[in-house]
C-alpha cells in the first residue's frame, strides 16, 4: 500500500489557513491596533544635538608647549562633572521652567536626576598620526552634546545653554590651570634663587676662611714653600758661616790687647790676673799674694774699679788651655794638672760670683787699631747673625704655614667640592626652572588669547523637526510583522490543540489503515450565507486596515518622519 503520510502537505497547510483565517485575521488586527496605539500614543521626545570640535593649538608645540596635558576623554569627564553640578542644573531648571509637573510631585533631587538622564555627550574618535612619533593612534576629535525633551524649542534652548557652559568651563579650566602652573613654577624659581644666593654667600665665606688653602692655590703654595725652603737653607748656611767667622774673630781678639802700652787700667788688669794666678797657687798670707793685693787696692783707690769679667774670662781661657795641654802630657795626679784644675775651679767660682753681683765698673777705651778693627768686625757679624736668626725664624714660620696649607688643602678641597656640586646643581635647576617659567608664561598668554587647544562649536543645536522617539515607522513595521506571525502562530497553536479528525491521514494515524471512502461536506443555503458573511467581514477588515495604514503613513509623511 502506498504511504500517504507525507502527501499533500502544502494542501494541508493551505487547508489549515483557510479553516483558521478568521482567527489569524483577528489576532493580526489586534496586534496591529496595539502597534498603532503605541506608535501614535507615546509622547514624542525631541533631541537637539550640537557638535563641538576639539581644535589643536595654532602655535606649533615646538615653539610653545601647552600646560594643559592629559587625555581628551579624561578632561571631558572633568568638564562634564563641573558643568553638571546641582547648582548649574538647578539654575537651568528654574530659568527654562523644566519639568513643571515633576517638580510638583517629586523632590528637586529627582528633577535634577531626570535632567542628567536627558543630557548626553558622546566623543567621536578617529585615527590620527602623532607628529612627533609618527605613529597612528585613536584620538577624540570632537563630541556631540545633546538634550532631549518633549518640547523641541526647550530641547534647543537647553542644548544651547549646555554648549555655552561646556565652552566656558573648558576655557576657564585651561586658563586657571595655566595660571596655577605659572604661579607654582614662579614660586619654585624664587626658592631656587634664594638657594643659589645662599650657596654663593657660603662659597664666598668658604673662600674667605680658606684664602690660602684653596685647591687652585696648591701649585702656588708648593712653589712658595720650595722657595722658602731654599731661602731657609741659605740663611742657615749664612748663619753657620758667620758663626765660624765670629769664632775666628773672637780668637784673634783674645790675642790682642785693647790698648797700646801699659795704662793704669791695663796695669790693674795685669795685677788682677797675676793675683788670680798667685792666689790659686799660694795661701792668702803668702808674701806674693799680699803684695799683689796691696798694689791692686792702691791702683783701685786711684782710678776706681775695672771690669773683672774680661780679666777673669781671659784667665779662665788661658788656664783651660794649659790644663788641656797638661792632661795630654801628664796623668791626672800630676802636681801641674792638680794645680791647674784647682786654679780653674777657683776662677770659675769667682767668675760666677762677679756675674751674679755686677757693679759699676770703670773701663778704658781701646786704642789698639787692630783690636778696634776686629772688634768692629765682630760687632758687625753679631748684627748680621741676629738679622739672619730673625729671618730664619720668619722663614720657618712661613714654611710651617705653607706646609699646613698643603696639609689642609685636601680637606678644604672636599668641602669646596661639596659646595661647588650643590651650587652647580642648584644653578642648573634654577636655569631650568627659569626656562620653564618662560614657557609657562607663554602658554598662559596663549590660553588667554585662545591660541591653544580649544573647543569650537562646529554644529550649533538646531530645532528638531522630528522626534527622536518613539520611532513610529519601526513600531509600525515591527507591529505589522508581529501581527502576521502572531496570527499564524495562534492558528498553529489552535490547530495543534484541536483533536478533530479532518483528513484521511488522521484516520490512518488512529486506525492504522486508510479509510474505504470519503464523503465530502455539502454546505446548505445557511452555510453558504455564513461563508459569504465571513468573506465580506474579512474583506471589510482588510480594507479598514489598509485605510488605517494609509492614514498613518500620510501622518508620518506630513510630520516629516518619513520622506515624501
DARA-V448861 format. One record per backbone hydrogen bond with DSSP energy under -0.5 kcal/mol. NH is the residue of the N-H (numbers start at 0). CO is the residue of the C=O. E is the energy in kcal/mol with one decimal. If there is no record, write none. Layout:
# DARA-V448861
nh co e
NH CO E
NH CO E
This chain:
# DARA-V448861
nh co e
6 3 -0.9
8 5 -0.6
11 7 -1.8
12 8 -2.3
13 9 -2.6
14 10 -2.3
15 11 -2.2
16 12 -2.6
17 13 -2.5
18 14 -2.6
19 15 -2.5
20 17 -0.6
23 19 -2.6
24 20 -2.5
25 21 -2.3
26 22 -2.5
27 23 -2.4
28 24 -2.6
29 25 -2.3
30 26 -2.6
31 27 -2.5
32 28 -2.8
33 29 -2.4
34 30 -2.3
35 31 -2.4
36 32 -2.5
37 33 -2.5
38 34 -2.8
39 35 -2.4
40 36 -1.7
41 37 -1.5
44 468 -3.7
45 148 -3.4
47 146 -2.4
48 46 -0.5
49 144 -2.8
50 458 -2.2
51 49 -0.6
51 142 -2.7
52 50 -0.5
52 455 -2.9
53 140 -2.9
54 52 -0.9
54 453 -2.4
57 450 -2.4
58 450 -0.8
62 59 -1.2
63 59 -2.2
68 66 -0.7
74 70 -2.0
75 71 -2.8
76 72 -2.2
77 73 -2.1
78 74 -2.8
79 75 -2.8
80 76 -2.1
81 77 -2.0
82 78 -2.6
83 79 -3.0
84 81 -0.5
84 82 -1.1
88 84 -2.6
89 85 -2.6
90 86 -1.9
91 87 -2.1
92 88 -2.5
93 89 -2.2
94 90 -2.5
95 91 -2.8
96 92 -0.9
97 92 -1.6
102 98 -2.3
103 99 -1.1
104 100 -1.1
105 101 -3.2
109 106 -0.6
110 106 -1.5
111 107 -2.6
112 108 -2.1
113 109 -2.2
114 110 -2.2
115 111 -2.4
116 112 -1.9
117 113 -1.6
118 114 -0.9
119 145 -2.0
121 143 -2.1
123 141 -3.3
124 122 -0.5
125 138 -2.4
127 125 -0.5
127 136 -3.2
129 127 -0.5
129 134 -3.0
133 129 -2.5
136 127 -3.1
138 125 -2.4
140 123 -2.3
140 138 -0.6
141 123 -1.2
142 51 -2.2
143 121 -2.5
144 49 -3.1
145 119 -3.3
145 143 -0.5
146 47 -1.6
147 117 -1.3
148 45 -2.5
151 149 -0.6
154 150 -2.3
155 151 -2.2
156 152 -2.3
157 153 -2.9
158 154 -1.9
159 155 -2.3
160 156 -2.2
161 157 -2.6
162 158 -2.4
163 159 -2.3
164 160 -2.2
165 161 -2.7
166 162 -2.7
167 163 -2.6
168 164 -2.8
169 165 -2.3
170 166 -2.1
171 167 -2.7
172 168 -2.8
173 169 -2.3
174 170 -2.5
175 171 -2.7
176 172 -2.7
177 173 -2.3
178 174 -2.5
179 175 -2.9
180 176 -2.5
181 177 -2.3
182 178 -2.8
183 179 -2.5
184 180 -2.6
185 181 -2.4
186 182 -2.2
187 183 -2.2
188 184 -2.4
189 185 -2.2
190 186 -2.2
191 187 -2.8
192 188 -2.6
193 189 -2.3
194 190 -2.3
195 191 -2.7
196 192 -2.5
197 193 -2.6
198 194 -2.5
199 195 -2.5
200 196 -2.3
201 197 -2.5
202 198 -2.5
203 199 -2.3
204 200 -2.5
205 201 -2.5
206 202 -2.3
207 203 -2.2
208 204 -2.6
209 205 -1.6
210 207 -0.9
212 209 -1.0
216 213 -1.7
217 214 -1.6
220 216 -2.8
221 217 -2.3
222 218 -2.4
223 219 -2.8
224 220 -2.5
225 221 -2.5
226 222 -2.5
227 223 -2.6
228 224 -2.8
229 225 -2.3
230 226 -2.4
231 227 -2.9
232 228 -2.8
233 229 -2.4
234 230 -2.7
235 231 -2.3
236 232 -2.2
237 233 -2.5
238 234 -2.6
239 235 -2.5
240 236 -2.6
241 237 -2.7
242 238 -2.8
243 239 -2.3
244 240 -2.4
245 241 -3.2
246 242 -2.5
247 243 -2.2
248 244 -2.8
249 245 -2.8
250 246 -2.1
251 247 -2.0
252 248 -3.1
253 249 -2.0
254 250 -0.7
254 251 -0.8
255 252 -1.3
262 260 -0.7
266 262 -3.6
267 263 -2.6
268 264 -2.4
269 265 -2.6
270 266 -2.5
271 267 -2.3
272 268 -2.3
273 269 -2.6
274 270 -2.8
275 271 -2.4
276 272 -2.2
277 273 -3.0
278 274 -3.1
279 275 -1.2
280 276 -0.6
280 277 -1.0
281 277 -3.4
285 282 -1.8
289 285 -2.8
290 286 -2.8
291 287 -2.4
292 288 -2.2
293 289 -2.4
294 290 -2.4
295 291 -2.2
296 292 -2.4
297 293 -1.8
298 294 -2.1
299 295 -2.5
300 296 -1.8
301 297 -1.1
302 298 -3.1
303 298 -0.5
303 299 -1.8
306 361 -0.8
307 305 -0.5
310 306 -0.6
311 307 -2.8
312 308 -2.7
313 309 -2.9
314 310 -2.3
315 311 -2.8
316 312 -2.1
317 313 -2.2
318 314 -2.9
319 315 -2.5
320 316 -2.3
321 317 -2.3
322 318 -2.7
323 319 -2.2
324 320 -2.2
325 321 -2.4
326 322 -2.6
327 323 -1.6
328 324 -1.4
329 325 -3.8
333 330 -1.2
337 333 -2.6
338 334 -2.9
339 335 -2.8
340 336 -2.1
341 337 -2.4
342 338 -2.8
343 339 -2.6
344 340 -2.0
345 341 -2.1
346 342 -2.4
347 343 -2.2
348 344 -1.9
349 345 -2.2
350 346 -2.7
351 347 -2.3
352 348 -2.1
353 349 -2.6
354 350 -2.2
355 351 -1.7
356 352 -1.2
360 358 -0.8
361 304 -2.4
362 360 -0.5
366 257 -1.6
367 257 -3.0
368 366 -0.7
371 367 -2.9
372 368 -2.7
373 369 -2.4
374 370 -2.6
375 371 -2.5
376 372 -2.5
377 373 -2.6
378 374 -2.3
379 375 -2.5
380 376 -2.6
381 377 -2.0
382 378 -2.2
383 379 -2.6
384 380 -3.0
385 381 -2.5
386 382 -2.4
387 383 -2.9
388 384 -2.4
389 385 -2.4
390 386 -2.7
391 387 -2.8
392 388 -2.3
393 389 -2.3
394 390 -2.9
395 391 -2.5
396 392 -2.3
397 393 -2.5
398 394 -2.8
399 395 -2.5
400 396 -2.6
401 397 -2.9
402 398 -2.7
403 399 -2.6
404 400 -2.3
405 401 -2.4
406 402 -2.2
407 403 -2.6
408 404 -1.4
409 405 -0.6
411 407 -2.8
412 408 -3.4
413 409 -2.4
414 410 -2.1
415 411 -2.6
416 412 -2.9
417 413 -2.1
418 414 -2.3
419 415 -3.0
420 416 -2.8
421 417 -2.5
422 418 -2.6
423 419 -3.0
424 420 -2.7
425 421 -2.6
426 422 -2.9
427 423 -2.7
428 424 -2.6
429 425 -2.5
430 426 -2.5
431 427 -2.4
432 428 -2.9
433 429 -2.2
434 430 -2.2
435 431 -2.5
436 432 -2.7
437 433 -2.1
438 434 -2.3
439 435 -3.0
440 436 -2.5
441 437 -2.2
442 438 -2.7
443 439 -2.7
444 440 -2.5
445 441 -2.5
446 442 -2.3
447 443 -2.3
448 444 -1.9
449 446 -1.1
450 445 -3.0
451 445 -0.6
453 54 -1.8
455 52 -2.6
457 50 -2.3
457 455 -0.8
458 50 -2.1
461 48 -0.6
463 461 -0.7
467 44 -3.4
468 44 -1.6
471 469 -1.3
474 470 -2.6
475 471 -3.0
476 472 -2.8
477 473 -3.1
478 474 -2.9
479 475 -2.7
480 476 -2.4
481 477 -2.9
482 478 -2.3
483 479 -1.8
484 480 -2.5
485 481 -2.8
486 482 -2.2
487 483 -2.5
488 484 -2.5
489 485 -2.5
490 486 -2.5
491 487 -2.4
492 488 -2.3
493 489 -2.5
494 490 -2.5
495 491 -2.1
496 492 -1.9
497 493 -0.8
498 496 -0.5
501 499 -0.5
505 502 -0.6
506 502 -1.2
507 503 -2.5
508 504 -2.2
509 505 -1.6
510 506 -3.5
511 506 -0.6
511 507 -1.6
519 517 -0.5
522 520 -0.5
527 523 -2.4
528 524 -2.4
529 525 -2.6
530 526 -2.4
531 527 -2.2
532 528 -2.3
533 529 -2.3
534 530 -2.3
535 531 -2.5
536 532 -2.9
537 533 -2.5
538 534 -2.6
539 535 -2.7
540 536 -2.6
541 537 -2.2
542 538 -2.4
543 539 -2.7
544 540 -2.9
545 541 -2.3
546 542 -2.5
547 543 -2.8
548 544 -2.5
549 545 -2.4
550 546 -2.7
551 547 -2.7
552 548 -2.7
553 549 -2.3
554 550 -2.4
555 551 -2.7
556 552 -2.3
557 553 -2.6
558 554 -1.8
559 556 -1.4
560 555 -2.7
561 555 -1.2
